[in-house]
Amino acid sequence: MYTRRGAIVLGLIFASVGVIYLIVQGNGLTMDRGNAALLIILGIAMAFVFSVLVRGSREL
């Protein structure tokens, strides 16, 4: 069964991967901040949309 907790965990997984990707790169001019930011935003968006879908649909 899908729950809001599962939606939040899914979003946290993607956001944490984005933060880890940002930290592992280190400092410098070749740092890829854009893709790390997109991963973090993807995690937040997935958690938000999935929680709205779970809340709105009684069949899930």
N, C-alpha and C positions, 0 to 999 in steps of 0.2 A: 504494500500500500504506500502511496506517495504522501508525504507530509511536508509541512512548511520547514521542518527541521532538515529534511533531506535537501530541500531547495537551497537552504542557507549553507549547508555543508558543501554542496556542489559549487556554489559561488565562491566559498572560501578556498576550495581546492584550486580553482583557476586564479584567484587573486594571489594566493600564496606562491603559486608557480611564477607569477609575474614578478613578485617581490624577490624571490630567490634568483630569478633570471637577472634582475637588475643588480643584485648584490654580487653575484658571481662574476660579473663582467669587470668589476674593479673600477678604477678611475682612469681617465684618459680621453683622448679625442675620438677614439673609435668606439666609444660606448654607444650602445643601441638603446637609447631611452624610449624611442617611439614604440617599438614592439613590446617593451615591458609595460608601458602605459596602456597599450591596447589590450594586453592580457589581463591587467588589473581591471580595466573598464569592462571587459568581456565577463569577468567573474561577477562583478556587481550587477551587470545587466541580466545575466542568466539567473542569478538568485532572485532578482526582483520580478522578472517575467514569470519564472516558474512558480514563485510563491503566489503571484496573482492568479495564474491558471489553476493552481491547486485550490485556492480559496474560492474561486468563482465556479468551479466545476464540482458538482457533488459526486460524479461518477468516478473521478480519479481517486 
